[in-house]
Every structure is written in structure tokens, then in C-alpha cells.
Amino acid sequence: MYNVAQVIDEKCVAKKGCRLCIMYCPEANCLDLNSSKMVAEVTIDRCKGCELCVVVCNAAKHEAIEMQAVSATGQLMTHKSESAALGQAYQG
């Protein structure tokens, strides 16, 4: 199990010009602007779980990105209690 970033659409202020998470993400094509919804969007297959986007978003007081656990099969896990611990390595 490992963690990936997930954007909370209702809290994302990309439509107001914020693109901090997209600019600071170290993984190419991981965080992009969804131009139809005007929110940041994570490509789960590319996300390495570094949490830099969370730090940047929280520093801007938006708090629109959360980390969510992904199972070894690549499925997002829905229960908060199933989240991987910070720094927990993928053991699939």
C-alpha cells in the first residue's frame, strides 16, 4: 500500500489562478489543470506520494489536497483508517 495525492475539487482555487501544486510537483505530468472543471487533477499512475503538493497547498491556506491510500492492485482505498503511514514503503 502507498499514498497518492487527491485534489478536493470544492476546495481547489485553480480557477482563481492558483497553480502552486502544479508548479511545485517534481514529477512531470503528474499534476495538471483540468481545463473543463478548472481544478488541479492528479494522474494517479504518476504520483510518487512525496506530499510536496500538500505542503504547498496547505502553506497557501487552501488545504485542497489530501493523501489517499492505494492498494497493491492500484485501487484507491476509501476508508481513512486504511491510509499508509508517512514513509511507509510499497510492499506489493
N, C-alpha and C positions, 0 to 999 in steps of 0.2 A: 504494500500500500504506500502511496505517496500523495503529496498535496499539489494542487494546481490552483491558479488564481481564477476567480469567478467575479465578474462585474455585476453589481446590483444596478440594473437599468434605471430604477426610480431615483437613485442617489447620484448617478453619473451626470456630471455637468459638462460633458464634451460639447453639447450643443451651444454652450456659452463660451466656448473657446478653449477650455482646459484640455490639454493633450499630454499632461505630465507623465502619466503612466506609459503612454506610447513612446514618448521621447526617451525615458529612462530605462525601458526594458532592454536588457542586454542581449536577448535572443531575437534574431531577425524574424520578422513576420509572425511574431507571437501575439502581440497586442496591436490591433488595428482599429481604425474608426469604421463602424458600421454606418455608412452614409444614409441608409434608409431610416434607421432609428436614431441616428446621431448620438450614439453612445460608443464607448470603447468595448471591444469584444476580444476575448481570449481564444486563441487556437489551442485547444487542449493538447493536441499531439505535440506541439512545440514548447509548451510551458515546462520549465525545469523546476518550478516551485521555489525560486530564490526569494520570493516575497518582496523584492525591491519595489514593485508597483504598489504593494500595500503600504509600505513605508512612505513613499512619495505621496500617495493619495491621502493618507492619514495626516501627514505633515501639512497638507493644504486644507485640512479640516473637512474633507468631503466624505471620507470613510465609505467609499463606494465599491471597494474590492475586498473580498474575503477569500481565504484559502479553503479549498474543499478537497476532501479525500477522494482518491481514485483507486479502485481495486486493481488487482493484478491483471484483470481482464480488460481494463480500460474504461470501466463503467463508473460514472460519478456516484459517490455514495451520498445518500440523502440525510442520514442522521448525524447530527453534530458530534455525538459521542464516538463516532467511527473515525474521526479525524486522526491523521497520523501526527505523532509528536514532532515538534520542531527538530529538524535534523535527522529524523528517522529515515533511514535508507530504504530504498525499494528492495524488497526481498522476494520478488516473483520468480 
